[in-house]
Amino acid sequence: MDSLWLIIIFGAALAGFVQGLSGSNFGLVAMAVWAWALPPNLTGPLVVCGSLVGQVLAARTLRRGLKREHLLPMVIGGLIGVPLGVMLLHQLDPLLFRLLVGIVLALWCPLMLFSSSLPRLRIGGAGADAAVGVLGGVMGGLGGLTGPATALWSVLKGWDRDTQRSVIQGFNLAMQLLTMITYLVSGTVTGEALGLFPLVTLSVLLPTLFGVRLYRRFSDVAFRRVVLGLLALAGVLLIAQSLPHFL
């Protein structure tokens, strides 16, 4: 088996498990593996493909704790953000974008993770949810990173575990679907990427379902720690991938 296929399988399986467990973070985990061997024109479409498959597999858990009053404004904001992100994809340096995202996650998430009294945002209604959706959509269009913005927002708002997961997962599902459509229409998906979609899909199936089953054993506090810990680790990995290119 070709070494590139092994890298793709490993990255998709690991990211699928994390996404099944946390409801997001497929793109961050997959890029942590794929960015070392895959060119950017392959990474983005493969991330969106794997994340979309994983979200569809876990869609049955969306009904638990679903809060439409939070999810719908985010999705509306994301509808604006994704096309902007795809437009910026061809103008911004993707390495610089990943480095900046990594720095934010690596600094902010540990502070929240180890804080004895995690701050709760009492301000911000539907308008704030929509603004977070725009940011998540832009990050999704740039590199399939729809999860970090909504995950951090849901933790700061102090939502319970099921609400966090349902909002994050519902937003990711909608945004990854929109991003894939935009990629296809804009010609961002190359023939090589399209040929690798079946491999990514097969690699995601079982790990995602296993992650979904494991999620049911977590308490609210444990789930928050898992989400913040994964985001912090992903930030460190993004910095490790991107910084050498600037040095």
Helices and strands as residue ranges (DSSP letters): H 3-22, H 26-34, H 40-57, G 59-63, H 68-89, H 94-113, H 126-143, H 147-156, H 161-186, H 191-215, H 220-246
